[in-house]
Amino acid sequence: MTDLRRWSVTLWTRFARLQRFSVWLLLVLALLAIRLPLLGKILYDDSFITFRYAKNLVEHGQFVFNLGENVLATTTPLYAGILSGLYALRLPLPEAAGLLNMAFEAALLWVLIGIVGIALAARGQSGSPPTGGVTNLAYVVVGGLAITNQAMSFASSGGMETALFTLLNAATLLCTLRRAYLAGSALGALATLTRPDGIFALLALGVAVLIRERRLPIREALVSLAIGLPWVVIAQVGYGSFIPHSVTAKDAIAPIWPMTVGLKLQILFYNPLRVFGVFAWSLASWAAYRLVQAPYRRTALPILLFTALHLVYAFLPNNLGFDWYFVPLQIMLSVLAGLGLALLFTPTGAPAHLRWRIGAGAVYTLALLAAIPYTALGNHLLALRQDQIHRQGMLAAVDYLEAHVPAGKTVQSDSIGILGFYTDYRVLDVMALASPEVMPLVASADCTDSLMLSAAATFEPPYIVTWIAQPYPGYRVAARFETPTIPFLVYEHVE
């Protein structure tokens, strides 16, 4: 009887794994269907900053934006190093980065399925766990929300480090849930090398060790330091600080950046699913309420702590609110939404109560399943429009500059990535990310327009390329490129 029971448990476990793999495979096919049409068609200016670092490292042996200027304007040394390998193979970086990010997203889907499975399995310790069908529904919802997330869609297809960063964060949380703390520490350190806010995953892991294991996370800290400390030393010696200059510049420019709390709320709660967002976030709130109760509390601690830390981070005054900053938080809210849906269908309480919850679960299921294709289509149309704007604006300006401006000239711009990657000009970054000499002007500026004017007056670059149309004393409009929104302009200094 014991052998028969063991055999039946083994068979059921293998069947559950097969179901999990089948759901993951379907999600990956959906991911490819959504991402492949956008491959190479999204021009994210920030990703091209990292592309130029990779290009200069391979071609000139310098991990810099402008050759000869040791300024750390990228916050993602790990991702830039990976891109350097792709560039060394002579692969076109925008397309290669997009394909690589699809692989990262496919791995992320598997990790998210693992997180959801462990969180729901905690119910089995003191009651009936969700059925296989309910668990698979949660997998589909979480995966569908993840691959149709607007910020993830644009950042991944546009070559940003967001997919890798989110994968490493989620993998750190999964290891924490499985009590594989040393592996989680290594992954968390890599997440921090991908972007500084990866430290939140390490903090969640450390608190979990402290509470669940009743000990200090000393071994875990040593693993993280062994991975991260070499880069800290290299950056301190090579750039004068291991804190990226872009972080300092963004902090300085925050007072003149038009980022309100209302806009952050829109990016966080409306943009990912548009009108359907109310369903996801109300489910996430319900899940958070349930997960702080037994039997989920100790299992869900890292998830809830990581989410809370990112909520605080999102609303810090110096957080400029670029949409890709919000992706880890949005993905965790999607995880909570999937968990909340599964918990609605979990058989607890009186029959009348159960019928009410099943009815609510059916409504939420229909809403979220409708939100996934609706959002995917909306993302696709918006991405193509933004790409059209950049191609008719910045790329057209790049072609003009290369045809009319000699090599080695300085070009001032408020959008430095695309310009920097496709040309070899020295770029004067008016936002000061790659140009520390602009920092003194930031404190006296009251808006980006006035900062553009003061930079032009102070440094007198031969050319200015910008979306900001205004008179620049001593300059004339050399070229104007119309886009579906505002024109992109090239100004030339008049001797």
Buried (B, 14 or more C-beta within 10 A) or exposed (E): EEEEEEEEEEEEEEEBEEBBEEBBEBBBEBBBEBBEEBBBBBBBBBBBBBBBBBBBBBEEEBBBBBEEBEBBBBBBBBBBBBBBBBBEEEBEBBBBBBBBBBEBBBBBBBBBBBBBBBBBBBBEEEEEBBEEEBBBBBBBBBBBBBBBBBBBBBBBBBBBBBBBBBBBBBBBBBBBBEEBBBBBBBBBBBBBBBBBBBBBBBBBBBBBBEEBEEEEBEEBBEBBEEBBEEBBEEBEEBBEEBBBBBBBBBBBBBEBBEBEEEEBEBBBBBBBBEEBBEBBBEBBBBBBEBBEEEBBBEBBBBBBBBBBBBEEBBEEEEBBBBBBBBBBBBBBBBBBBBBBBBBBBBBEEEEEEBEEBEEBBEEBBEBBBEBBEBBBEBBBEBBBEBBBBBBBBBBBBBBBBEEEBEEEBBBBBBBBBBBBBBBBBBBBBBBBBBBBBBBEBBEEBEEBBBBBBBBBEEBEBBBBBBBBBEEBEEBEBBBEBEBEEEBBBBBBBEE
